Every structure is written in C-alpha cells, then in structure tokens.
C-alpha cells in the first residue's frame, strides 16, 4: 500500500491497465464514508487545559493519567477502551436534554474520531483536542470530517515514506482505501 502512495500529489495511485491510473482522493472518501470533505475545518486546536476539557465535555478530569514505565504521567489523550466502557450505555437516570446526556454524545463522537477518522497508530487512544469542536451537537455534522480523515491518512503515509514514524506503522482510516481497492482489482 505504501508503494501506491504519491507524497507529492497527495493521493494513492493504482495502475489499472498501463497507462491508466486510478487516483484515490477526497471524492472517494466522500462517496465511501459519506463524511463531508468541504465544511468547517477540523483543527483540534485549543489552548485550554486537557484535564479541564475532559471535565467540561466528559464530566471527569482525572482520566488523562496513565502509567508509563512505572511512572504516572499526564497525557492529552483518552483511552478508547475507557470511552467505550464508561459511555457505552446511557444510564437510566440520565435525561435526554441534560449536560450528562451531552457527555455521552460527546464521548461517542470522540470515540468515532479516535477509531474511524483519526486513529492512532496503536489504535488505543484519541486526543481530547477534538472535544471543543463537539460542543454544539447540531454543528458536528458541518465539519469536514472526510477531509480530516484524508489529511490524517496523508500525514501518516508521508511520515512513513520519509522514515519519520518511529514504529513504522500506518495510521488512519484505511478501510475506505480497502473498499476502493476492491473495486479496482
């Protein structure tokens, strides 16, 4: 798959029958995933404290502490497993138009971002930088999630091709590419 990626043209190229080439790009992301490629930008920028972001959007602030090499460290990522376990089922006492219900919605969308749109190489966590983008639930659909997905794939492939990725792993939603690839061959 890496050999099919053109860093300069920011696309995957598949030679179907010489000299014909199929280019996988943003339009393919749109048709395969139905995520917008033209909408509000997905920036993930925020100057607020990650713990405060978690308190505001997930109701808990101590979830960013992890143990690495025997020491407790604070990160700006939250575990996908933890999101799934804690927010999988809305508790019966939670009312639909409450802040607590919004925590479930925000956790679900953050999980989708970390699992589908911008998965980490190890696939175990997602950055809480995305949480402020989710504040207005009605606006979530207006973001260019497909463009973010493609950009994340491009960044991962570029790092890998330029030998900048420490683990030599690709990250991103390559399911879309696999679907496209099945139609090619």
C-alpha positions in Angstrom: 0.0 0.0 0.0 2.9 2.3 0.8 4.3 2.0 -2.7 1.0 3.2 -4.1 1.1 6.5 -2.3 2.4 9.6 -4.0 3.5 12.1 -1.4 3.9 14.9 -3.9 0.4 14.6 -5.4 -1.2 13.6 -2.0 -3.0 10.6 -3.4 -2.9 6.9 -3.8 -2.3 5.8 -7.4 -3.3 2.4 -8.7 -2.2 1.4 -12.2 -5.2 -0.5 -13.6 -4.0 -1.1 -17.1 -1.0 0.8 -18.4 -1.1 3.8 -19.0 -4.4 4.2 -17.0 -4.1 5.2 -13.3 -6.8 5.4 -10.8 -6.3 8.1 -8.2 -7.9 7.7 -4.7 -8.7 11.1 -3.2 -11.2 13.3 -1.3 -14.1 12.5 -3.6 -13.6 8.8 -2.9 -13.6 9.5 0.9 -16.9 11.3 0.5 -18.6 8.5 -1.5 -17.2 5.6 0.5 -17.6 7.1 4.0 -20.2 9.8 3.5 -18.1 12.2 5.7 -18.0 15.8 4.4 -14.9 16.9 2.6 -15.9 20.5 2.4 -17.2 22.0 5.6 -15.9 23.6 8.7 -12.2 22.9 9.3 -11.3 20.2 11.8 -8.4 21.9 13.6 -8.2 20.3 17.0 -6.6 23.5 18.3 -7.4 24.7 21.8 -5.3 26.4 24.4 -7.3 25.2 27.4 -6.0 22.6 29.9 -6.7 19.0 28.7 -7.9 18.0 32.1 -10.4 20.9 32.1 -11.5 19.8 28.6 -12.3 16.4 30.0 -14.1 17.8 33.0 -16.2 20.0 30.7 -17.0 17.5 28.0 -16.9 14.2 29.7 -17.6 15.0 33.3 -14.3 13.7 34.6 -10.8 15.3 34.9 -8.6 12.5 36.2 -8.8 10.3 33.1 -5.6 11.6 31.5 -3.2 10.0 34.0 -1.5 6.9 32.7 1.3 4.6 33.9 4.3 4.6 31.6 7.5 2.7 32.6 6.3 2.5 36.2 5.6 6.3 36.5 2.3 8.2 36.4 2.3 10.7 33.6 -0.4 13.1 32.3 -1.3 13.0 28.6 -3.7 14.8 26.3 -5.2 11.5 25.1 -8.0 9.4 26.4 -8.3 5.6 26.1 -10.8 4.4 23.5 -11.4 1.4 25.7 -12.3 3.6 28.6 -14.6 5.7 26.5 -16.4 2.5 25.3 -16.6 1.0 28.8 -17.9 4.2 30.6 -20.1 5.7 27.9 -21.4 2.6 26.0 -24.8 2.7 27.6 -26.6 5.8 28.8 -27.7 5.2 32.4 -31.4 5.2 33.0 -31.4 8.3 35.3 -29.8 10.5 32.6 -32.3 12.8 31.0 -32.1 13.5 27.2 -31.7 17.3 27.4 -29.2 17.3 30.2 -25.5 18.1 30.4 -24.9 14.5 31.5 -26.6 13.3 28.3 -24.3 15.6 26.2 -21.3 13.9 27.9 -22.5 10.6 26.3 -22.9 12.2 22.9 -19.5 13.9 23.1 -17.9 10.6 24.2 -19.5 8.7 21.4 -18.3 11.2 18.7 -14.8 11.3 20.3 -14.7 7.5 20.1 -15.7 7.6 16.4 -13.0 10.2 15.8 -10.4 8.0 17.5 -11.5 4.8 16.0 -12.5 5.8 12.5 -11.5 9.3 11.4 -8.1 9.8 13.1 -7.0 6.5 14.8 -3.6 6.5 16.5 -1.0 4.0 15.3 -1.6 1.7 18.2 -5.4 2.3 18.0 -5.7 2.7 21.7 -6.4 6.4 22.3 -7.7 9.7 20.9 -6.7 13.3 21.6 -9.0 15.4 23.7 -8.2 18.4 21.4 -11.2 17.5 19.4 -13.7 17.9 22.3 -14.3 21.7 21.8 -15.3 21.0 18.2 -18.2 18.9 19.6 -19.6 21.5 21.9 -22.5 22.4 19.7 -24.0 19.0 18.9 -26.0 20.4 15.9 -22.8 21.7 14.3 -20.9 18.4 14.4 -22.3 17.3 11.0 -21.0 20.5 9.4 -17.3 19.7 9.9 -15.2 18.4 7.1 -14.6 15.0 8.8 -13.8 13.3 5.5 -11.1 15.9 4.7 -9.7 15.4 8.2 -9.7 11.6 7.6 -7.8 12.0 4.3 -5.4 14.5 5.8 -4.6 12.1 8.7 -4.0 9.3 6.2 -1.7 11.6 4.2 0.2 12.7 7.2 0.7 9.1 8.3 1.8 7.9 4.8 4.2 10.9 4.5 5.8 10.2 7.8 6.2 6.5 6.9 7.6 7.2 3.5 10.0 9.8 4.9 11.0 7.4 7.7 9.8 9.8 10.3 7.4 7.3 12.0 9.2 5.6 14.9 7.2 2.4 14.8 6.9 2.0 11.0 3.1 1.8 11.3 0.5 3.5 9.3 -2.5 5.1 11.0 -5.7 6.4 9.6 -8.9 5.0 8.1 -7.6 2.7 5.5 -10.9 0.8 5.4 -12.0 3.4 2.8 -9.0 2.6 0.7 -9.6 -1.1 1.0 -13.2 -0.6 -0.3 -11.9 1.4 -3.2 -9.2 -1.2 -3.8 -11.7 -4.0 -4.0 -13.5 -2.2 -6.9 -10.2 -1.8 -8.8 -9.0 -5.3 -8.9 
